């Protein structure tokens, strides 16, 4: 049996959010939900997350897990907000992520002066590599997909893998690997792992950045076969050495994401806002 997959695009950060449901039990998970952040006003709103809640209500789903593929650096997660809104009779859906999250929390808690206790227990479920879990009666698997970040997990549900920021649609290519703990060699091996899936399986991406003509509409997924044939960075026949050389050179010229400091501070807390209501933004001083 295959899941029902609802694809919901958030255009400000070009993020794909997913509601994935078991049709027989109407049990669902939400993957990589987004809070709306306005940097000009330094304000957070919940329009995108509320749209996910409306979809869940309309379809009659019961959400038992909120799944994060990794600690995002380009948007704020809505996991904590959704967890509170979806609580029923004292029970809340679990927020899940890969077991290496502790390494990421420790690194960025030090960077931003966040007390360790604000990170401890932020996530309810830490998945082991290849751990099996269930969405209703559907079997699912947590798959380690490092490269973009070391904690990165994908979620295989039926013939669909939700791969987060690992490889993107074939005309976009691959994710950057220059964040702390990122590694281009690891990302090449992640692509190799994804390409061992059956050719008809679908790879759902974490983002899409349509490259104008001939495609201007965001696309959520493509098949393994399509990726192997057309991915402009990682298609079959690409050598690891060539990919690593190109990716490293490319990443060296990229600017940091606009919301990186706000996102990391909120996301290592699984979407919980700071106790003092303050987010710290480092300042670079040059020529003084």
RORO-916676 format. One line per field, with one value per residue (C-alpha): residue in one letter; residue number from 1; x, y, z. Coordinates in nm, 3 decimals. Layout:
# residues N
aa (a, ...)
i (NUM, ...)
xx (X, ...)
yy (Y, ...)
zz (Z, ...)
END
This chain:
# residues 288
aa (x, x, x, x, x, x, x, x, x, x, x, x, x, x, x, x, x, x, x, x, x, x, x, x, x, x, x, x, x, x, x, x, x, x, x, x, x, x, x, x, x, x, x, x, x, x, x, x, x, x, x, x, x, x, x, x, x, x, x, x, x, x, x, x, x, x, x, x, x, x, x, x, x, x, x, x, x, x, x, x, x, x, x, x, x, x, x, x, x, x, x, x, x, x, x, x, x, x, x, x, x, x, x, x, x, x, x, x, x, x, x, x, x, x, x, x, x, x, x, x, x, x, x, x, x, x, x, x, x, x, x, x, x, x, x, x, x, x, x, x, x, x, x, x, x, x, x, x, x, x, x, x, x, x, x, x, x, x, x, x, x, x, x, x, x, x, x, x, x, x, x, x, x, x, x, x, x, x, x, x, x, x, x, x, x, x, x, x, x, x, x, x, x, x, x, x, x, x, x, x, x, x, x, x, x, x, x, x, x, x, x, x, x, x, x, x, x, x, x, x, x, x, x, x, x, x, x, x, x, x, x, x, x, x, x, x, x, x, x, x, x, x, x, x, x, x, x, x, x, x, x, x, x, x, x, x, x, x, x, x, x, x, x, x, x, x, x, x, x, x, x, x, x, x, x, x, x, x, x, x, x, x, x, x, x, x, x, x)
i (1, 2, 3, 4, 5, 6, 7, 8, 9, 10, 11, 12, 13, 14, 15, 16, 17, 18, 19, 20, 21, 22, 23, 24, 25, 26, 27, 28, 29, 30, 31, 32, 33, 34, 35, 36, 37, 38, 39, 40, 41, 42, 43, 44, 45, 46, 47, 48, 49, 50, 51, 52, 53, 54, 55, 56, 57, 58, 59, 60, 61, 62, 63, 64, 65, 66, 67, 68, 69, 70, 71, 72, 73, 74, 75, 76, 77, 78, 79, 80, 81, 82, 83, 84, 85, 86, 87, 88, 89, 90, 91, 92, 93, 94, 95, 96, 97, 98, 99, 100, 101, 102, 103, 104, 105, 106, 107, 108, 109, 110, 111, 112, 113, 114, 115, 116, 117, 118, 119, 120, 121, 122, 123, 124, 125, 126, 127, 128, 129, 130, 131, 132, 133, 134, 135, 136, 137, 138, 139, 140, 141, 142, 143, 144, 145, 146, 147, 148, 149, 150, 151, 152, 153, 154, 155, 156, 157, 158, 159, 160, 161, 162, 163, 164, 165, 166, 167, 168, 169, 170, 171, 172, 173, 174, 175, 176, 177, 178, 179, 180, 181, 182, 183, 184, 185, 186, 187, 188, 189, 190, 191, 192, 193, 194, 195, 196, 197, 198, 199, 200, 201, 202, 203, 204, 205, 206, 207, 208, 209, 210, 211, 212, 213, 214, 215, 216, 217, 218, 219, 220, 221, 222, 223, 224, 225, 226, 227, 228, 229, 230, 231, 232, 233, 234, 235, 236, 237, 238, 239, 240, 241, 242, 243, 244, 245, 246, 247, 248, 249, 250, 251, 252, 253, 254, 255, 256, 257, 258, 259, 260, 261, 262, 263, 264, 265, 266, 267, 268, 269, 270, 271, 272, 273, 274, 275, 276, 277, 278, 279, 280, 281, 282, 283, 284, 285, 286, 287, 288)
xx (0.000, 0.123, 0.081, -0.113, 0.143, 0.036, 0.300, 0.285, 0.529, 0.636, 0.755, 0.946, 1.211, 1.136, 1.070, 0.866, 0.657, 0.491, 0.188, 0.216, -0.077, -0.180, -0.507, -0.642, -0.601, -0.568, -0.259, -0.016, 0.325, 0.429, 0.780, 0.982, 0.707, 0.784, 0.723, 0.696, 0.968, 0.980, 1.337, 1.233, 1.001, 1.181, 0.845, 0.718, 0.375, 0.209, 0.025, 0.211, 0.177, -0.191, -0.244, -0.098, -0.338, -0.630, -0.525, -0.499, -0.842, -1.003, -0.872, -0.951, -0.591, -0.438, -0.076, 0.142, 0.485, 0.648, 0.965, 1.268, 1.523, 1.792, 1.857, 1.765, 1.966, 1.722, 1.387, 1.243, 1.070, 0.705, 0.737, 0.686, 0.393, 0.224, 0.291, 0.104, -0.182, -0.221, -0.222, -0.534, -0.637, -0.292, -0.112, 0.115, 0.272, 0.644, 0.904, 1.161, 1.506, 1.827, 2.030, 2.329, 2.134, 2.328, 2.649, 2.475, 2.307, 2.634, 2.814, 2.555, 2.458, 2.819, 2.821, 2.507, 2.546, 2.245, 2.221, 2.252, 1.936, 1.736, 1.841, 1.822, 1.504, 1.393, 1.330, 1.112, 1.244, 1.601, 1.610, 1.890, 2.021, 1.780, 1.538, 1.195, 0.884, 0.523, 0.280, -0.043, -0.012, 0.260, 0.621, 0.873, 1.249, 1.482, 1.780, 2.100, 2.179, 2.479, 2.669, 2.465, 2.477, 2.605, 2.271, 2.071, 1.799, 1.563, 1.237, 1.143, 0.768, 0.634, 0.809, 0.884, 1.190, 1.173, 1.535, 1.545, 1.842, 2.054, 1.986, 1.740, 1.547, 1.770, 1.787, 1.887, 2.134, 2.264, 2.273, 2.566, 2.813, 2.995, 2.798, 2.980, 2.997, 2.899, 3.109, 3.098, 3.235, 2.954, 2.697, 2.830, 2.789, 2.438, 2.348, 2.496, 2.276, 1.966, 2.044, 2.043, 1.667, 1.444, 1.422, 1.050, 1.087, 1.028, 1.280, 1.102, 1.323, 1.346, 1.353, 1.307, 1.452, 1.304, 1.572, 1.329, 1.275, 1.176, 1.052, 0.917, 0.683, 0.817, 0.837, 0.833, 0.967, 1.126, 1.202, 1.533, 1.567, 1.517, 1.774, 2.031, 1.985, 1.960, 2.084, 2.318, 2.562, 2.531, 2.396, 2.533, 2.892, 2.991, 3.310, 3.337, 3.656, 3.490, 3.182, 3.380, 3.607, 3.313, 3.099, 3.384, 3.466, 3.099, 3.032, 3.329, 3.150, 2.804, 2.663, 2.523, 2.144, 1.952, 1.791, 2.081, 2.127, 1.757, 1.692, 1.974, 1.888, 1.523, 1.577, 1.825, 1.545, 1.302, 1.109, 1.089, 1.150, 1.419, 1.307, 1.410, 1.255, 1.591, 1.776, 2.145, 2.290, 2.671, 2.821, 3.121, 3.347, 3.583, 3.844, 3.804)
yy (0.000, 0.346, 0.660, 0.966, 1.244, 1.608, 1.849, 2.204, 2.467, 2.763, 3.026, 3.267, 3.006, 2.778, 2.493, 2.181, 2.066, 1.727, 1.569, 1.193, 0.975, 0.612, 0.590, 0.303, 0.454, 0.825, 0.843, 1.103, 1.259, 1.613, 1.658, 1.983, 2.236, 2.610, 2.912, 3.242, 3.490, 3.851, 3.979, 4.339, 4.335, 4.062, 3.891, 3.534, 3.437, 3.100, 3.130, 2.838, 2.615, 2.699, 2.593, 2.252, 2.231, 2.315, 2.039, 1.786, 1.884, 1.875, 1.524, 1.392, 1.291, 1.215, 1.335, 1.120, 1.251, 1.571, 1.477, 1.697, 1.594, 1.811, 2.140, 2.382, 2.699, 2.877, 2.861, 2.827, 2.500, 2.501, 2.165, 2.297, 2.517, 2.230, 1.993, 2.224, 2.280, 1.908, 1.803, 1.612, 1.464, 1.537, 1.355, 1.535, 1.410, 1.335, 1.557, 1.329, 1.379, 1.179, 1.070, 1.291, 1.603, 1.630, 1.711, 1.992, 2.129, 2.138, 2.322, 2.593, 2.630, 2.734, 2.966, 3.153, 3.133, 2.907, 2.717, 2.343, 2.272, 2.461, 2.196, 1.884, 1.691, 1.935, 1.642, 1.355, 1.086, 1.037, 0.792, 0.541, 0.476, 0.248, 0.241, 0.109, 0.292, 0.304, 0.559, 0.388, 0.048, 0.164, 0.069, 0.354, 0.379, 0.654, 0.672, 0.861, 1.099, 1.310, 1.565, 1.883, 1.839, 1.548, 1.484, 1.468, 1.202, 1.098, 0.912, 0.621, 0.560, 0.318, 0.391, 0.750, 0.893, 1.241, 1.339, 1.692, 1.899, 1.627, 1.614, 1.846, 1.813, 1.717, 2.067, 2.215, 1.945, 1.915, 2.092, 2.294, 2.119, 2.409, 2.426, 2.299, 1.921, 1.923, 1.718, 1.687, 1.331, 1.232, 1.394, 1.197, 0.877, 0.987, 1.024, 0.681, 0.540, 0.706, 0.571, 0.214, 0.245, 0.094, 0.323, 0.396, 0.519, 0.892, 1.128, 1.420, 1.726, 1.974, 2.276, 2.367, 2.666, 2.648, 2.767, 2.963, 2.829, 2.563, 2.510, 2.783, 2.584, 2.425, 2.047, 1.826, 1.496, 1.298, 0.930, 0.766, 0.684, 1.049, 1.164, 0.911, 1.014, 1.392, 1.531, 1.803, 1.751, 1.382, 1.185, 0.839, 0.850, 1.149, 1.071, 1.145, 1.346, 1.567, 1.626, 1.708, 1.947, 2.128, 2.137, 2.269, 2.546, 2.637, 2.648, 2.877, 3.152, 3.118, 3.371, 3.240, 3.193, 3.508, 3.351, 3.133, 3.285, 3.301, 2.955, 2.772, 2.915, 2.814, 2.483, 2.330, 2.382, 2.193, 2.514, 2.636, 3.010, 3.145, 3.192, 3.557, 3.621, 3.724, 3.585, 3.673, 3.787, 3.809, 4.123, 4.123, 4.426, 4.504, 4.777, 4.924)
zz (0.000, -0.088, 0.123, 0.021, -0.029, -0.003, -0.132, 0.004, -0.128, 0.086, -0.165, 0.060, 0.141, -0.157, 0.086, 0.020, 0.315, 0.314, 0.476, 0.427, 0.529, 0.551, 0.354, 0.563, 0.910, 0.819, 1.038, 0.905, 0.949, 0.860, 0.719, 0.739, 0.826, 0.806, 1.027, 0.839, 0.934, 0.819, 0.859, 0.793, 1.095, 1.290, 1.328, 1.315, 1.184, 1.133, 0.800, 0.640, 0.945, 0.979, 0.618, 0.708, 1.004, 0.776, 0.535, 0.818, 0.948, 0.603, 0.536, 0.882, 0.954, 1.292, 1.298, 1.522, 1.418, 1.299, 1.112, 1.052, 0.791, 0.957, 1.132, 0.855, 0.799, 0.569, 0.745, 1.094, 1.173, 1.275, 1.451, 1.805, 1.705, 1.525, 1.813, 2.050, 1.807, 1.735, 2.101, 2.198, 2.531, 2.671, 2.389, 2.145, 1.821, 1.856, 1.695, 1.532, 1.381, 1.330, 1.631, 1.540, 1.630, 1.957, 1.770, 1.582, 1.895, 2.084, 1.804, 1.756, 2.121, 2.186, 1.886, 1.992, 2.370, 2.419, 2.747, 2.687, 2.885, 2.621, 2.368, 2.584, 2.518, 2.247, 2.013, 2.131, 1.896, 1.773, 1.485, 1.440, 1.089, 0.901, 1.193, 1.098, 1.218, 1.104, 0.968, 1.055, 0.888, 0.648, 0.714, 0.700, 0.740, 0.859, 0.620, 0.699, 0.408, 0.517, 0.312, 0.339, 0.718, 0.928, 1.099, 0.776, 0.757, 0.480, 0.534, 0.309, 0.308, 0.050, -0.279, -0.178, -0.006, 0.144, 0.103, 0.245, 0.131, -0.029, -0.401, -0.567, -0.891, -1.182, -1.334, -0.995, -0.892, -0.537, -0.202, -0.070, 0.160, 0.326, 0.651, 0.963, 0.938, 0.572, 0.332, -0.046, -0.041, 0.195, -0.034, -0.331, -0.130, -0.033, -0.401, -0.466, -0.190, -0.330, -0.675, -0.544, -0.488, -0.757, -1.063, -1.021, -0.661, -0.616, -0.454, -0.285, -0.235, 0.051, -0.182, -0.542, -0.726, -1.077, -1.322, -1.544, -1.896, -1.976, -1.619, -1.393, -1.167, -0.846, -0.866, -0.556, -0.686, -0.965, -1.004, -0.927, -1.298, -1.394, -1.140, -1.253, -1.614, -1.580, -1.247, -1.363, -1.075, -0.994, -1.289, -1.360, -1.479, -1.264, -1.072, -0.703, -0.761, -1.024, -0.812, -0.497, -0.687, -0.848, -0.534, -0.319, -0.566, -0.604, -0.231, -0.168, -0.361, -0.204, 0.040, 0.366, 0.377, 0.472, 0.780, 0.893, 1.239, 1.325, 1.182, 1.358, 1.699, 1.671, 1.493, 1.738, 1.991, 1.759, 1.695, 2.052, 2.076, 2.313, 2.672, 2.669, 2.328, 2.182, 1.881, 1.855, 1.524, 1.499, 1.347, 1.114, 1.154, 0.867, 0.830, 1.177)
END
